Amino acid sequence: QVQFVESGGGLVQPGGSLRLSCVFSGNIFSIYGTGWYRQAPGNQRELVASRSSYGYTNYADSVKGRFTIARDNAKKTVYLQMDNLKPEDTAVYYCNFLDTSKSNWGQGTQVTVSS
């Protein structure tokens, strides 16, 4: 089953940082843009950070200036550096291609921001 496997979540205090990682289990990776998505309870899944195959990045307004997406094509891994975390960042975080039909969704990793 072709999918991403996310890791790195946890409980952090407001203002803290976390670095998420996800590894792709399939073969074709580098030609597709990738993104980090999140889903909070009662909300729809939303795209918060994206990186095209050409290296262009884009961020949701709610995380701009605090989150940074990066990827290592050789390792088929995507990273999300999250700084100055806020309670409203609490959610399950997933990564996938921007064309989500190219991969199954993984289990995600829980991020909880609370004092």
Secondary structure, 3 states (H helix, E strand, C coil): CCEEEEECCEEECCCCCEEEEEEECCCCCCCCCEEEEEECCCCCCEEEEEECCCCCEEECCCCCCCEEEEEECCCCEEEEEECCCCHHHCEEEEEEECCHHHCECCCCEEEEECC
